[in-house]
Amino acid sequence: MAALKALFWISLFVVFYSYLGYGLLIFLLVRLKKLLKKSISTRAAGEWYPEVSIVVSAYNEADFIEKKIQNTLELEYDTDKLSILFVTDGSDDATPAIVSRYDSIRLLHQPQRKGKAAAMTRAMKFVTTEFVIFSDANTLLNKEAVREMVRHYADPVVGGVAGEKKIITGSDARAAGIGEGFYWKYESFLKRMDSDLYSVVGAAGELFSIRSDLFEEIGDQVIIEDFVQTLRICEKGFRIRYEPNAFAMETSSATMKEEEKRKIRISAGAFQAMFMLKGLFNFFRYPVLSFQFVSHRVLRWTLCPLCLTVLFITNGIIALEVSQGWYVFTFILQLVFYLLAFLGWVLANRNIRIKILFIPYYFLFMNVSVFLGFFRFLKKGQTVLWEKASREKLV
């Protein structure tokens, strides 16, 4: 019984720390840091306009590419200092033809599709500016995005800048939109805290920037190339800043089935990334970054899903055996939580919207996706040529 109780408390700690405890801890650490040391201010926006390239990777985006092009051309930045490249490798719809209509955009196209990492590497051979911004083809940027990102490079220790990801949801949002939107709001808070403490732990591919000379060819088979690319920069001693005033907006996955494709792919890529970035587990070389990497990422991708299972099983056995108030109470809480998640799943399948129920459902869905992604990683069944997840139409 003592062993079961130990497993229960360890599992409870891991789950709590992974999803809430780390957020509370890093918030307090950042507050303490600001009390002890004034942060280095970056140059005021508008005082510095270096030459910048924007690289957009697009695969069969004919339905949306026109909106993306117009959005990119409307960015508030000196057009003489802004180079725009669209890579449409493998697209067999009208995407390359649409891009080719615009003289101000450099089109890179080849019939072979080798994945996003390969497209980014090919595009970098044509980048001549000191800084480059990567953006997904199915996102829209705010007009100030470029200016807000490049101002951070006034600090020489900054090797990259992560923008914010915003999920566009309407009043009729479904489970996928509500769950994903809630998740990214909390992720944005964590990214901001990570950046204020030391460095963002991997940027999202929707919008991020790096110093061009720090770009590394990481290979064509990397699944979450944005995450690996930015953390490789951190391994070199640079830091990734977070800029909430530069954001990429996209709609949510059309259904939870479509969201499942994306989550399993990311989970499979997470296990690949941990092997590629194993140097970050060296706490002696990267004391703060290792702490952030394990706390923010690794625990969620490894122990947390497993601990949820162990927590439920051990709690149930202990509650039945000893009937102590605390263990009975926590087991009832778990039963209620999983019941709410089940109800969220039932309502989502029937398109009945009760937002509060979609949160436990999405939480459980994320952790199940980690298990499925792990098995796909073991079987080497995740290709970089993933099937695109359908998203809600942008009105």
GUPADO-873306 format. One record per residue (C-alpha): residue number from 1; residue in three letters; z, y, x. Coordinates in steps of 0.02 Angstrom, whole numbers, plus 50000, padded with zeros to 5 digits. Layout:
<recs>
REC   i  aa    up north  east
REC NUM ALA     Z     Y     X
...
</recs>
This chain:
<recs>
REC   i  aa    up north  east
REC   1 MET 50000 50000 50000
REC   2 ALA 50037 50117 50145
REC   3 ALA 49858 50092 50209
REC   4 LEU 49787 50132 50037
REC   5 LYS 49890 50290 50026
REC   6 ALA 49831 50342 50199
REC   7 LEU 49650 50315 50147
REC   8 PHE 49681 50413 49987
REC   9 TRP 49754 50564 50077
REC  10 ILE 49622 50563 50214
REC  11 SER 49482 50552 50086
REC  12 LEU 49560 50690 49980
REC  13 PHE 49574 50803 50131
REC  14 VAL 49393 50773 50186
REC  15 VAL 49323 50808 50012
REC  16 PHE 49431 50963 49987
REC  17 TYR 49398 51031 50162
REC  18 SER 49210 51000 50151
REC  19 TYR 49183 51095 49990
REC  20 LEU 49326 51219 49976
REC  21 GLY 49443 51213 50125
REC  22 TYR 49313 51263 50254
REC  23 GLY 49260 51411 50148
REC  24 LEU 49441 51472 50135
REC  25 LEU 49475 51442 50319
REC  26 ILE 49321 51530 50384
REC  27 PHE 49352 51677 50266
REC  28 LEU 49525 51699 50343
REC  29 LEU 49457 51679 50520
REC  30 VAL 49326 51813 50490
REC  31 ARG 49457 51931 50419
REC  32 LEU 49566 51901 50572
REC  33 LYS 49418 51928 50689
REC  34 LYS 49378 52095 50608
REC  35 LEU 49559 52150 50627
REC  36 LEU 49563 52106 50811
REC  37 LYS 49389 52160 50862
REC  38 LYS 49262 52283 50796
REC  39 SER 49094 52201 50767
REC  40 ILE 48943 52262 50864
REC  41 SER 48840 52369 50748
REC  42 THR 48654 52345 50743
REC  43 ARG 48531 52488 50750
REC  44 ALA 48513 52577 50584
REC  45 ALA 48366 52515 50481
REC  46 GLY 48214 52626 50504
REC  47 GLU 48248 52675 50685
REC  48 TRP 48158 52528 50763
REC  49 TYR 47994 52450 50710
REC  50 PRO 47940 52315 50832
REC  51 GLU 47782 52216 50807
REC  52 VAL 47811 52066 50695
REC  53 SER 47710 51917 50634
REC  54 ILE 47733 51831 50467
REC  55 VAL 47684 51648 50458
REC  56 VAL 47664 51566 50288
REC  57 SER 47633 51379 50275
REC  58 ALA 47544 51333 50114
REC  59 TYR 47488 51165 50048
REC  60 ASN 47391 51160 49884
REC  61 GLU 47469 51319 49817
REC  62 ALA 47317 51383 49722
REC  63 ASP 47420 51420 49566
REC  64 PHE 47541 51533 49660
REC  65 ILE 47457 51590 49821
REC  66 GLU 47386 51750 49745
REC  67 LYS 47562 51808 49700
REC  68 LYS 47622 51765 49874
REC  69 ILE 47481 51862 49956
REC  70 GLN 47510 52017 49850
REC  71 ASN 47697 52007 49883
REC  72 THR 47668 51994 50071
REC  73 LEU 47546 52140 50073
REC  74 GLU 47672 52249 49979
REC  75 LEU 47811 52226 50108
REC  76 GLU 47875 52395 50168
REC  77 TYR 47831 52392 50351
REC  78 ASP 47706 52480 50463
REC  79 THR 47545 52382 50433
REC  80 ASP 47487 52418 50611
REC  81 LYS 47638 52322 50674
REC  82 LEU 47632 52178 50552
REC  83 SER 47520 52026 50578
REC  84 ILE 47502 51900 50437
REC  85 LEU 47450 51719 50461
REC  86 PHE 47429 51589 50325
REC  87 VAL 47416 51406 50375
REC  88 THR 47336 51297 50240
REC  89 ASP 47311 51135 50337
REC  90 GLY 47268 50987 50226
REC  91 SER 47247 51090 50068
REC  92 ASP 47105 51020 49963
REC  93 ASP 47118 51143 49818
REC  94 ALA 47067 51327 49812
REC  95 THR 47210 51388 49923
REC  96 PRO 47106 51416 50083
REC  97 ALA 46966 51501 49985
REC  98 ILE 47087 51621 49902
REC  99 VAL 47169 51668 50067
REC 100 SER 47000 51694 50150
REC 101 ARG 46961 51837 50031
REC 102 TYR 47087 51949 50120
REC 103 ASP 47029 52026 50283
REC 104 SER 47206 52080 50329
REC 105 ILE 47265 51899 50333
REC 106 ARG 47221 51774 50469
REC 107 LEU 47181 51606 50391
REC 108 LEU 47214 51448 50490
REC 109 HIS 47144 51293 50406
REC 110 GLN 47099 51118 50456
REC 111 PRO 47067 50969 50342
REC 112 GLN 47201 50860 50423
REC 113 ARG 47376 50873 50350
REC 114 LYS 47512 50841 50479
REC 115 GLY 47662 50923 50395
REC 116 LYS 47750 51089 50404
REC 117 ALA 47819 51070 50580
REC 118 ALA 47643 51041 50646
REC 119 ALA 47576 51189 50547
REC 120 MET 47710 51303 50618
REC 121 THR 47674 51245 50796
REC 122 ARG 47487 51275 50772
REC 123 ALA 47519 51448 50701
REC 124 MET 47630 51498 50847
REC 125 LYS 47482 51481 50964
REC 126 PHE 47407 51632 50877
REC 127 VAL 47567 51736 50872
REC 128 THR 47567 51877 51000
REC 129 THR 47715 51978 50936
REC 130 GLU 47893 51971 51003
REC 131 PHE 47965 51918 50836
REC 132 VAL 47902 51803 50700
REC 133 ILE 47956 51776 50520
REC 134 PHE 47926 51611 50430
REC 135 SER 47915 51604 50241
REC 136 ASP 47871 51470 50115
REC 137 ALA 47717 51494 50008
REC 138 ASN 47809 51470 49843
REC 139 THR 47933 51612 49872
REC 140 LEU 47930 51800 49846
REC 141 LEU 48016 51919 49967
REC 142 ASN 48100 52085 49931
REC 143 LYS 48002 52233 50001
REC 144 GLU 48134 52277 50131
REC 145 ALA 48145 52100 50201
REC 146 VAL 48053 52127 50366
REC 147 ARG 48144 52287 50409
REC 148 GLU 48314 52215 50367
REC 149 MET 48284 52061 50474
REC 150 VAL 48215 52137 50633
REC 151 ARG 48354 52265 50651
REC 152 HIS 48470 52125 50709
REC 153 TYR 48365 52099 50865
REC 154 ALA 48436 52259 50937
REC 155 ASP 48576 52141 50991
REC 156 PRO 48505 52035 51135
REC 157 VAL 48617 51886 51092
REC 158 VAL 48528 51866 50925
REC 159 GLY 48394 51733 50935
REC 160 GLY 48354 51721 50751
REC 161 VAL 48393 51789 50579
REC 162 ALA 48417 51690 50419
REC 163 GLY 48371 51770 50255
REC 164 GLU 48453 51732 50089
REC 165 LYS 48382 51610 49963
REC 166 LYS 48392 51659 49780
REC 167 ILE 48353 51545 49634
REC 168 ILE 48267 51630 49488
REC 169 THR 48339 51565 49326
REC 170 GLY 48309 51627 49150
REC 171 SER 48420 51621 48997
REC 172 ASP 48346 51450 48957
REC 173 ALA 48380 51376 49129
REC 174 ARG 48400 51187 49136
REC 175 ALA 48522 51081 49235
REC 176 ALA 48417 51090 49395
REC 177 GLY 48412 51279 49391
REC 178 ILE 48595 51304 49348
REC 179 GLY 48656 51178 49475
REC 180 GLU 48541 51236 49615
REC 181 GLY 48579 51419 49579
REC 182 PHE 48767 51391 49585
REC 183 TYR 48751 51289 49746
REC 184 TRP 48650 51424 49835
REC 185 LYS 48771 51562 49785
REC 186 TYR 48911 51468 49871
REC 187 GLU 48798 51424 50019
REC 188 SER 48755 51608 50039
REC 189 PHE 48940 51650 50050
REC 190 LEU 48965 51516 50184
REC 191 LYS 48814 51575 50283
REC 192 ARG 48880 51753 50281
REC 193 MET 49050 51694 50343
REC 194 ASP 48971 51581 50476
REC 195 SER 48867 51728 50539
REC 196 ASP 49017 51845 50545
REC 197 LEU 49121 51717 50639
REC 198 TYR 48988 51661 50764
REC 199 SER 48819 51598 50701
REC 200 VAL 48731 51532 50548
REC 201 VAL 48723 51342 50559
REC 202 GLY 48537 51318 50528
REC 203 ALA 48421 51429 50427
REC 204 ALA 48330 51383 50266
REC 205 GLY 48141 51374 50278
REC 206 GLU 48111 51491 50132
REC 207 LEU 48143 51640 50247
REC 208 PHE 48197 51648 50428
REC 209 SER 48148 51737 50588
REC 210 ILE 48159 51700 50773
REC 211 ARG 48114 51776 50940
REC 212 SER 47941 51707 50973
REC 213 ASP 47977 51654 51151
REC 214 LEU 48120 51544 51088
REC 215 PHE 48008 51439 50977
REC 216 GLU 48011 51257 51028
REC 217 GLU 47886 51120 50989
REC 218 ILE 48005 50996 50909
REC 219 GLY 47873 50868 50861
REC 220 ASP 47769 50834 50706
REC 221 GLN 47890 50707 50630
REC 222 VAL 48039 50822 50604
REC 223 ILE 48085 50826 50419
REC 224 ILE 48194 50982 50408
REC 225 GLU 48107 51080 50544
REC 226 ASP 48185 51249 50500
REC 227 PHE 48361 51182 50524
REC 228 VAL 48321 51097 50690
REC 229 GLN 48219 51243 50756
REC 230 THR 48356 51371 50730
REC 231 LEU 48497 51262 50797
REC 232 ARG 48395 51224 50952
REC 233 ILE 48398 51412 50981
REC 234 CYS 48588 51408 50965
REC 235 GLU 48594 51269 51094
REC 236 LYS 48513 51392 51215
REC 237 GLY 48658 51513 51194
REC 238 PHE 48586 51628 51062
REC 239 ARG 48653 51657 50887
REC 240 ILE 48575 51659 50715
REC 241 ARG 48625 51806 50606
REC 242 TYR 48626 51809 50417
REC 243 GLU 48545 51952 50322
REC 244 PRO 48581 51954 50133
REC 245 ASN 48471 52107 50109
REC 246 ALA 48319 52003 50156
REC 247 PHE 48294 51870 50026
REC 248 ALA 48167 51744 49965
REC 249 MET 48158 51713 49778
REC 250 GLU 48094 51553 49702
REC 251 THR 48110 51461 49538
REC 252 SER 48213 51303 49523
REC 253 SER 48145 51127 49517
REC 254 ALA 48064 51094 49349
REC 255 THR 48175 50943 49314
REC 256 MET 48317 50849 49396
REC 257 LYS 48191 50713 49440
REC 258 GLU 48092 50841 49538
REC 259 GLU 48253 50906 49617
REC 260 GLU 48295 50728 49667
REC 261 LYS 48137 50717 49772
REC 262 ARG 48189 50871 49868
REC 263 LYS 48372 50824 49892
REC 264 ILE 48336 50647 49953
REC 265 ARG 48206 50713 50075
REC 266 ILE 48330 50842 50143
REC 267 SER 48467 50710 50156
REC 268 ALA 48353 50593 50253
REC 269 GLY 48308 50739 50366
REC 270 ALA 48491 50780 50391
REC 271 PHE 48526 50613 50474
REC 272 GLN 48373 50635 50584
REC 273 ALA 48431 50811 50630
REC 274 MET 48605 50753 50680
REC 275 PHE 48529 50634 50807
REC 276 MET 48412 50769 50873
REC 277 LEU 48556 50893 50885
REC 278 LYS 48687 50774 50953
REC 279 GLY 48726 50897 51092
REC 280 LEU 48811 51008 50964
REC 281 PHE 48951 50879 50948
REC 282 ASN 49007 50933 51121
REC 283 PHE 49158 51041 51075
REC 284 PHE 49188 51086 51257
REC 285 ARG 49016 51165 51276
REC 286 TYR 49000 51237 51101
REC 287 PRO 49180 51258 51038
REC 288 VAL 49147 51375 50891
REC 289 LEU 48972 51314 50849
REC 290 SER 49028 51131 50851
REC 291 PHE 49171 51173 50734
REC 292 GLN 49049 51258 50615
REC 293 PHE 48919 51121 50629
REC 294 VAL 49041 50981 50588
REC 295 SER 49137 51076 50455
REC 296 HIS 48990 51152 50361
REC 297 ARG 48858 51018 50382
REC 298 VAL 48906 50852 50459
REC 299 LEU 49053 50811 50344
REC 300 ARG 48947 50842 50189
REC 301 TRP 48809 50730 50257
REC 302 THR 48920 50587 50315
REC 303 LEU 49102 50567 50269
REC 304 CYS 49112 50668 50109
REC 305 PRO 49003 50555 49997
REC 306 LEU 49091 50402 50067
REC 307 CYS 49262 50481 50042
REC 308 LEU 49224 50518 49860
REC 309 THR 49202 50331 49832
REC 310 VAL 49356 50284 49934
REC 311 LEU 49458 50418 49847
REC 312 PHE 49418 50349 49675
REC 313 ILE 49448 50166 49719
REC 314 THR 49610 50192 49816
REC 315 ASN 49677 50314 49687
REC 316 GLY 49643 50190 49547
REC 317 ILE 49730 50046 49636
REC 318 ILE 49881 50150 49684
REC 319 ALA 49898 50223 49508
REC 320 LEU 49898 50048 49432
REC 321 GLU 50018 49975 49560
REC 322 VAL 50151 50108 49580
REC 323 SER 50127 50215 49423
REC 324 GLN 50191 50369 49515
REC 325 GLY 50159 50534 49427
REC 326 TRP 50054 50616 49562
REC 327 TYR 49935 50471 49587
REC 328 VAL 49915 50445 49399
REC 329 PHE 49881 50630 49377
REC 330 THR 49748 50637 49515
REC 331 PHE 49664 50480 49449
REC 332 ILE 49655 50555 49274
REC 333 LEU 49580 50712 49349
REC 334 GLN 49447 50608 49435
REC 335 LEU 49408 50514 49274
REC 336 VAL 49390 50678 49180
REC 337 PHE 49277 50748 49317
REC 338 TYR 49161 50598 49315
REC 339 LEU 49160 50599 49126
REC 340 LEU 49106 50781 49128
REC 341 ALA 48971 50738 49256
REC 342 PHE 48910 50597 49144
REC 343 LEU 48905 50714 48993
REC 344 GLY 48809 50839 49098
REC 345 TRP 48682 50704 49140
REC 346 VAL 48665 50654 48956
REC 347 LEU 48643 50835 48899
REC 348 ALA 48521 50874 49040
REC 349 ASN 48410 50729 48986
REC 350 ARG 48413 50798 48809
REC 351 ASN 48384 50979 48864
REC 352 ILE 48549 51033 48787
REC 353 ARG 48622 51177 48887
REC 354 ILE 48809 51180 48920
REC 355 LYS 48817 51263 49091
REC 356 ILE 48993 51214 49138
REC 357 LEU 48948 51029 49127
REC 358 PHE 48798 51047 49243
REC 359 ILE 48910 51094 49390
REC 360 PRO 49004 50926 49405
REC 361 TYR 48839 50837 49367
REC 362 TYR 48749 50928 49508
REC 363 PHE 48894 50899 49628
REC 364 LEU 48889 50712 49596
REC 365 PHE 48699 50714 49602
REC 366 MET 48702 50794 49776
REC 367 ASN 48818 50662 49846
REC 368 VAL 48719 50517 49771
REC 369 SER 48564 50595 49851
REC 370 VAL 48649 50584 50021
REC 371 PHE 48671 50396 50001
REC 372 LEU 48489 50377 49947
REC 373 GLY 48430 50488 50090
REC 374 PHE 48531 50386 50215
REC 375 PHE 48449 50224 50160
REC 376 ARG 48278 50306 50167
REC 377 PHE 48318 50366 50343
REC 378 LEU 48370 50190 50397
REC 379 LYS 48208 50119 50327
REC 380 LYS 48109 50262 50406
REC 381 GLY 48034 50287 50235
REC 382 GLN 48035 50477 50234
REC 383 THR 47871 50551 50292
REC 384 VAL 47847 50734 50336
REC 385 LEU 47702 50731 50212
REC 386 TRP 47822 50734 50066
REC 387 GLU 47770 50745 49885
REC 388 LYS 47796 50924 49827
REC 389 ALA 47929 50948 49694
REC 390 SER 47863 51039 49540
REC 391 ARG 47953 51201 49503
REC 392 GLU 47980 51306 49349
REC 393 LYS 47838 51426 49314
REC 394 LEU 47869 51606 49367
REC 395 VAL 47851 51720 49217
</recs>
